[in-house]
């Protein structure tokens, strides 16, 4: 284990606040924090009393943040996640967590699944993985986007009061204000940094058409009040104007997806300062594998992606980046490639800013429920020392972040090297 300061010498630094490259600089890490950022002395590796990384010709980025992740369900096929022994699901997730970190994503906001144990093991240093801002079980109405019960588990109670997905902590199925309130309080009790509700129809779910709105205003308001009492916020899965408007009226602070939104609703998001976590969902090589019956919903959803980004940019909505990768081991390896895909709508520097500084601002909305107090997403004195050393300039060549195995020569989390070696 590292016991000395770690110095990164003569390196160009991505200033995520202003979205530009600065340097060369010398950056020193101490006690899990960035201790100093100073103009380079021109000395490379081997000139410090402690371990040193030579940053000559390289760029230092803040660790990347994926604001919509499902650590328990990223790489495992959907049917295996539904019917396998939970120990197997978690074992696969442990491997996936280390692979996530190896791609330079040092933090994820997990928006549904049994991740509290994985997070605890990562935080204790028992396994490698990113910082996790957990929602725990996502909260869904019966027949909603989070209702993955098998046909023989309906009506409720036929196999006991709770379904398997509820027992293992993947979902809370709640109907009525009292059940939603209980569900929100239970995930907060377990350590949720934010609460996740399913407010509208979904693509991957088996029962709900894409256009349906889910939960009433009163039900969503119950979850919002519970979250507000704990000093944090609610985010919702929603695609349509009606679902989004009901959620915002109830006090929800972030919208996930939103590809079927209209301009009037986007204007409302801007006016009320609501975060919008968008994903670059397209009908391309990164499409989530789905059963044939779900393909029409997928095509309807991705047809709105370009317009969603265009409207968000036009009205200056606060945009976060997330992948929402599910159920496919190969797709998980494309995490950085999906980030790079944002150049379809943004300049490369803006892409990097979105996955660092902007996403960190969203995470900070957890307030006192933030499991990692401190500043993320910046290379600045006093910030948490989560960093990536890139061989080259990712602003000039954004494809570097899509090739982490070769382009990321070092990855640092909490001030410790998890990839790379020092002089």
C-alpha positions in Angstrom: 0.0 0.0 0.0 1.2 3.5 -0.8 2.6 5.3 2.3 4.3 8.3 0.7 3.0 11.3 -1.3 2.4 10.5 -5.0 3.7 13.1 -7.4 2.6 13.5 -11.0 5.2 15.6 -12.7 5.2 17.8 -15.8 1.7 17.0 -16.8 -1.0 18.9 -18.7 -4.2 19.0 -16.8 -7.8 19.1 -17.9 -9.5 22.0 -16.1 -13.0 20.6 -15.9 -14.5 23.8 -14.6 -13.5 25.9 -17.6 -13.3 22.9 -20.0 -9.7 23.5 -21.2 -6.2 22.1 -21.0 -3.7 23.8 -18.8 -0.1 23.1 -17.8 2.4 21.7 -17.6 1.9 21.3 -13.9 3.1 19.2 -11.0 0.4 17.6 -9.0 1.0 16.1 -5.5 -1.4 13.7 -3.8 -1.5 13.1 0.0 -3.9 11.3 2.3 -6.5 10.7 -0.5 -6.6 14.3 -1.5 -4.9 16.5 -4.1 -2.4 18.4 -1.9 -0.8 20.8 -4.4 -1.2 21.8 -8.0 1.8 24.0 -9.0 3.6 25.1 -12.2 5.9 22.4 -13.3 9.6 22.6 -12.3 10.5 20.8 -15.5 11.7 17.8 -13.6 10.3 14.5 -14.6 10.2 11.1 -12.9 12.8 10.2 -10.3 13.4 13.7 -8.9 10.9 13.4 -5.9 11.6 11.7 -2.6 8.3 9.8 -3.0 6.9 7.8 -5.9 6.5 9.8 -9.1 4.6 9.5 -12.3 6.2 11.2 -15.3 3.4 13.1 -17.0 5.4 14.4 -19.9 3.3 14.4 -23.1 0.3 13.2 -21.1 -3.0 14.7 -19.8 -4.4 14.4 -16.3 -8.1 14.1 -16.1 -10.4 13.9 -13.0 -11.8 10.4 -12.6 -14.8 9.9 -14.9 -18.3 9.6 -13.4 -21.2 7.6 -14.8 -24.3 9.1 -13.4 -26.6 6.2 -14.4 -25.2 2.8 -13.6 -26.5 -0.5 -12.3 -23.5 -2.3 -10.7 -25.4 -5.5 -10.0 -26.9 -5.9 -13.5 -24.3 -4.5 -15.9 -22.9 -7.6 -17.3 -25.2 -10.4 -16.4 -28.0 -11.4 -18.9 -31.5 -10.4 -17.8 -32.9 -13.9 -17.4 -29.9 -14.9 -15.2 -30.4 -11.8 -13.0 -34.0 -12.8 -12.5 -33.6 -16.5 -11.7 -30.0 -17.1 -10.5 -28.9 -17.5 -7.0 -28.2 -14.0 -5.6 -24.7 -15.0 -4.6 -23.9 -15.7 -8.3 -25.3 -12.3 -9.3 -23.2 -10.5 -6.7 -20.1 -12.5 -7.7 -20.5 -11.3 -11.3 -21.0 -7.8 -10.1 -17.8 -7.8 -8.1 -15.8 -8.6 -11.2 -17.8 -6.0 -13.1 -16.9 -3.4 -10.4 -13.2 -3.8 -10.9 -13.6 -3.7 -14.7 -15.6 -0.4 -14.3 -12.7 1.1 -12.4 -10.2 -0.1 -14.9 -12.0 1.9 -17.6 -11.3 5.1 -15.6 -14.8 5.5 -14.1 -13.8 6.1 -10.5 -17.4 7.0 -9.4 -20.9 5.8 -10.4 -24.3 6.8 -9.3 -26.1 3.5 -9.0 -29.8 3.8 -9.8 -31.2 0.4 -8.9 -30.0 -2.9 -7.5 -28.6 -4.7 -4.5 -25.3 -2.8 -4.2 -25.0 -1.8 -0.6 -22.8 -4.9 0.2 -20.6 -4.3 -2.9 -20.2 -0.7 -2.0 -19.2 -1.6 1.6 -16.6 -4.1 0.3 -15.1 -1.5 -2.1 -15.0 1.2 0.6 -13.3 -1.2 3.0 -10.7 -2.1 0.4 -11.7 -5.7 0.2 -12.4 -5.5 -3.5 -11.6 -2.9 -6.2 -14.3 -0.8 -7.7 -15.6 2.7 -8.1 -17.1 5.0 -5.5 -20.8 4.1 -5.5 -23.6 6.6 -4.8 -26.3 4.0 -4.2 -30.1 4.2 -4.6 -30.6 0.6 -3.5 -33.8 -0.9 -4.7 -35.7 1.1 -7.3 -39.3 1.9 -6.3 -42.0 0.8 -8.8 -45.7 0.6 -8.9 -47.3 -2.8 -9.7 -47.0 -3.3 -13.5 -44.4 -0.5 -13.6 -40.9 -0.3 -15.0 -39.4 -2.0 -11.9 -41.9 -4.8 -11.8 -39.9 -7.8 -13.1 -42.0 -10.4 -11.2 -42.5 -13.7 -13.1 -46.0 -14.5 -14.3 -46.4 -17.0 -11.5 -45.7 -14.4 -8.8 -49.0 -12.6 -9.5 -51.3 -11.9 -7.7 -49.1 -10.6 -4.9 -48.9 -12.9 -2.0 -49.2 -16.2 -3.9 -45.6 -17.1 -3.0 -45.4 -15.0 0.2 -45.8 -11.3 0.6 -42.6 -10.3 -1.3 -41.4 -11.4 -4.7 -37.8 -12.6 -5.2 -36.6 -9.2 -6.7 -37.9 -7.5 -3.5 -36.4 -10.0 -1.2 -32.9 -9.5 -2.7 -33.1 -5.7 -2.7 -33.5 -5.1 -6.4 -36.9 -3.5 -6.3 -39.6 -2.2 -4.1 -43.1 -2.7 -5.5 -45.3 -0.1 -3.9 -48.9 1.1 -4.5 -50.4 4.0 -2.6 -48.7 6.8 -0.6 -48.1 4.6 2.5 -46.2 1.9 0.6 -44.1 4.4 -1.4 -43.3 6.3 1.8 -42.3 3.0 3.5 -40.2 2.0 0.5 -38.4 5.3 0.4 -37.7 5.2 4.1 -36.4 1.7 3.8 -33.8 2.4 1.1 -32.7 5.5 3.0 -32.3 3.4 6.1 -30.0 1.1 4.2 -27.8 4.0 3.0 -29.3 5.3 -0.2 -27.6 8.6 -1.3 -30.7 9.4 -3.4 -34.1 7.7 -4.1 -35.0 6.3 -7.5 -38.7 6.1 -8.6 -40.1 4.6 -11.8 -42.4 7.4 -13.1 -43.2 6.1 -16.6 -43.1 3.2 -19.0 -39.8 1.5 -19.8 -38.1 -0.3 -22.7 -36.7 -3.4 -20.9 -39.6 -4.0 -18.7 -42.2 -6.6 -19.8 -45.6 -5.2 -18.7 -45.7 -1.5 -19.2 -46.2 0.3 -22.6 -43.7 3.2 -23.1 -46.3 5.9 -23.0 -47.9 5.1 -19.6 -47.4 7.4 -16.6 -46.7 5.7 -13.3 -47.3 6.8 -9.8 -49.7 9.6 -8.9 -48.6 13.0 -7.8 -49.4 12.1 -4.2 -47.4 8.9 -4.3 -44.3 10.7 -5.8 -44.8 13.5 -3.3 -44.6 10.9 -0.4 -41.1 9.8 -1.7 -39.9 13.3 -2.2 -40.9 14.3 1.4 -39.1 11.3 2.8 -35.9 12.2 0.8 -36.1 15.8 1.7 -36.4 14.9 5.4 -33.1 13.0 5.0 -31.5 16.0 3.1 -31.4 14.3 -0.3 -33.5 14.1 -3.5 -35.6 11.8 -5.7 -34.7 11.0 -9.3 -37.1 9.3 -11.7 -37.1 7.1 -14.8 -39.4 8.9 -17.3 -39.7 9.4 -21.0 -42.9 11.3 -21.7 -44.0 14.9 -21.0 -46.8 13.8 -18.6 -44.6 11.6 -16.5 -41.9 14.2 -16.3 -44.4 17.0 -15.4 -46.0 15.0 -12.7 -42.6 14.2 -11.2 -41.4 17.8 -11.3 -44.6 19.1 -9.7 -44.1 16.6 -6.9 -40.6 18.0 -6.2 -38.4 15.5 -8.0 -34.9 17.1 -8.8 -33.6 14.9 -11.6 -35.0 13.2 -14.7 -33.5 10.0 -16.1 -33.8 9.5 -19.9 -36.6 11.8 -21.2 -36.2 10.9 -24.9 -39.9 11.5 -25.7 -40.1 14.9 -24.1 -41.6 18.0 -25.7 -40.2 21.5 -25.9 -42.7 23.0 -23.4 -41.6 20.4 -20.8 -37.9 21.1 -21.5 -38.5 24.8 -20.8 -40.1 23.8 -17.5 -36.9 21.8 -16.6 -34.8 24.8 -17.3 -37.0 27.2 -15.4 -37.1 25.0 -12.3 -33.4 24.1 -12.4 -34.0 20.4 -12.8 -31.1 18.0 -13.7 -31.6 15.9 -16.8 -29.5 12.7 -17.0 -29.5 11.8 -20.7 -28.0 8.7 -22.3 -26.8 8.6 -25.9 -29.3 5.8 -26.8 -29.2 5.1 -30.5 -30.1 2.2 -32.8 -26.4 1.2 -33.2 -23.8 -1.2 -31.9 -24.4 -0.1 -28.3 -28.1 -1.0 -28.3 -29.1 -3.1 -25.2 -30.0 -6.7 -26.1 -33.7 -7.1 -25.8 -36.4 -9.7 -26.4 -38.2 -9.3 -29.8 -41.4 -8.0 -28.0 -39.5 -5.0 -26.6 -37.8 -3.9 -29.8 -40.7 -1.6 -31.0 -40.5 0.3 -27.6 -36.7 0.6 -28.1 -37.1 2.0 -31.6 -39.7 4.5 -30.5 -37.4 5.7 -27.6 -34.2 6.1 -29.6 -36.0 8.1 -32.3 -36.2 10.9 -29.7 -32.6 10.9 -28.6 -31.3 13.6 -31.1 -34.2 15.9 -30.4 -33.8 15.5 -26.6 -30.2 16.6 -26.7 -30.9 19.4 -29.1 -33.7 20.7 -26.8 -31.6 20.4 -23.7 -28.8 22.4 -25.3 -31.2 25.0 -26.7 -32.7 25.7 -23.3 -29.5 25.4 -21.3 -30.8 22.6 -19.1 -28.3 21.1 -16.6 -27.3 17.8 -18.4 -25.6 14.8 -16.8 -24.0 11.9 -18.5 -24.9 8.3 -17.8 -24.8 5.0 -19.7 -27.6 2.9 -18.1 -25.7 -0.2 -19.4 -27.6 -3.4 -18.6 -27.4 -7.1 -19.1 -24.4 -7.3 -21.5 -20.7 -7.9 -20.8 -19.5 -6.6 -24.1 -21.7 -3.4 -23.9 -20.1 -2.7 -20.5 -16.7 -2.5 -22.1 -18.1 0.3 -24.3 -18.6 2.7 -21.3 -15.9 5.1 -22.5 -17.0 4.7 -26.1 -20.5 5.8 -25.2 -19.1 8.9 -23.5 -17.0 9.7 -26.6 -20.2 9.4 -28.6 -21.5 12.6 -27.1 -19.4 14.5 -29.7 -22.5 14.0 -31.9 -23.9 16.9 -29.9 -21.0 18.5 -27.9 -17.4 19.6 -28.3 -14.8 17.1 -26.9 -14.0 19.4 -24.0 -17.7 19.7 -23.1 -18.0 15.9 -23.2 -15.2 15.6 -20.6 -16.6 18.4 -18.5 -20.0 16.6 -18.5 -18.6 13.3 -17.2 -16.5 15.1 -14.5 -17.4 18.5 -13.2 -21.1 18.5 -14.2 -21.8 15.0 -12.9 -20.0 15.8 -9.7 -22.4 18.7 -9.2 -25.3 16.3 -9.6 -23.8 13.9 -7.0 -23.4 16.8 -4.6 -27.2 17.1 -4.4 -27.1 14.2 -2.0 -26.1 16.7 0.6 -25.5 15.0 4.0 -26.3 11.6 2.5 -23.2 11.9 0.3 -21.1 8.9 1.2 -17.8 10.6 0.1 -17.8 14.2 1.4 -15.4 16.2 -0.6 -15.0 17.6 -4.1 -15.1 15.2 -7.1 -14.7 15.9 -10.8 -11.9 18.4 -10.6 -8.1 18.5 -10.4 -7.7 21.1 -7.7 -6.1 21.5 -4.3 -8.2 19.9 -1.6 -10.3 17.8 -4.0 -10.6 14.0 -3.7 -7.7 12.4 -5.5 -9.5 10.4 -8.3 -7.5 10.8 -11.5 -6.6 9.4 -14.9 -3.3 9.8 -16.7 -4.0 9.8 -20.4 -1.2 9.1 -23.0 -2.0 12.1 -25.3 -4.6 14.8 -25.4 -8.2 13.6 -25.1 -9.5 17.1 -26.1 -7.7 16.8 -29.4 -8.5 13.0 -29.7 -11.6 12.1 -27.8 -11.3 8.5 -28.9 -8.6 8.0 -26.3 -11.3 7.7 -23.6 -12.9 4.8 -25.6 -9.6 2.9 -25.5 -8.7 2.9 -21.7 -6.6 -0.3 -21.8 -4.0 1.4 -24.0 -4.6 5.1 -23.5 -4.9 5.3 -19.7 -1.3 4.8 -18.4 -2.3 5.3 -14.8 -5.6 5.4 -12.8 -5.7 6.8 -9.2 -8.6 6.4 -6.8 -8.6 7.9 -3.3 -4.9 8.9 -3.9 -3.8 5.3 -4.6 -2.6 3.9 -7.9 -5.0 1.2 -9.1 -3.3 1.0 -12.5 0.2 2.0 -13.5 3.6 2.2 -11.8 5.8 4.9 -10.5 9.5 5.7 -10.8 
